[in-house]
Amino acid sequence: MAPLSVSAADEKRVKGMGFLNNRGTDNFNGRIITVNGKITAAQQRCIAEAAERFGSGEVAFTTRMTIEVPGIPYDKIEEFQQFIAKEGLVTGGTGAKVRPVVSCKGTTCQYGLLDSFALAREIHERFYEGYRQVALPHKFKIAVGGCPNNCVKPDLNDLGIIGQLIPNFDKDTCKGCKKCAIEKNCPVKAAKVVDGVLQIDPAICNHCGRCVEKCPFDAIKDGTYGYKIYIGGRWGKQVAQGRTLRKVFTDKEEALSVIEKTILLFKEQGKAGERLSQTIERLGFENVEAQLLSDEILSRKEEILAASI
């Protein structure tokens, strides 16, 4: 049977639905969204069966934690979507929009400082699904990291969140031990006993929390959990290192609000075809940071969303 002849217009249309042309053929790779990098056993079985029924029988994993089923004929796309929908699965994740969220396994990792799977799901629902119809100047990628180990490279995404545990140091409790347990356990060497008192260099400390509860005299008995936010990261042909906002957010809703403000700023002030890193470079980081730490842009939310790029 001869392959279908798919027009450029139809190819573009299904790409917006998450079906990318399988190069050199008239078949397509169906991109399935995993929400936060997790799927159930029932969903796995459904995808495997869908791959055998409609595709090549293979399943591929993308770098953004989505799943692709290659080899789907153009005329089977709708049937494929209906088949996976029975297990709550959808396709998508393409275009100049908010892209699927990437998460590390901070929820179960020994170093995790936040419930990364739950936070990624919340971001997915509010900003991937909630902003799915909002056209942006370019793609907008979000990553959630459970700790400063940066396993999912939050600083190389348009916006990245990293879990924090800010040590609550009680200077009066410190004994200035010659063999300080805090100094010994600090992986970035930010802690050091100077003149009989522990000092923690704020320019070096990355709030990994490894020092908490390590002092036998309870000099650091606990800490404050928070969220560090990077903006303007980018990986690809042109690489940009994301920069952190000066504030570590200790309230989740405030951190989520920054995500929304960043998306709104990008839509309003970004130019068509440029990534957020380029928008920040053009506007100036200090200018962008000031807007994100203010709520002024939220007051114009409806106006911004109604405007075209």
Salt bridges, closest charged atoms under 4 A:
ASP10 OD1 - ARG13 NE 3.77
GLU49 OE2 - ARG53 NH2 3.07
GLU68 OE2 - ARG31 NH2 2.87
GLU79 OE1 - LYS76 NZ 3.50
GLU122 OE2 - ARG126 NH1 3.71
GLU122 OE1 - LYS252 NZ 2.84
GLU125 OE2 - ARG121 NH1 3.76
GLU129 OE2 - HIS124 NE2 3.13
ASP158 OD2 - ARG275 NH2 2.87
GLU253 OE1 - ARG126 NH1 3.18
GLU254 OE2 - LYS247 NZ 2.52
GLU260 OE2 - LYS301 NZ 2.73
GLU268 OE2 - ARG300 NH1 2.24
GLU274 OE2 - ARG282 NH2 2.48
GLU289 OE1 - ARG246 NH1 2.90
ASP295 OD1 - LYS261 NZ 3.00
GLU296 OE2 - ARG300 NE 2.76
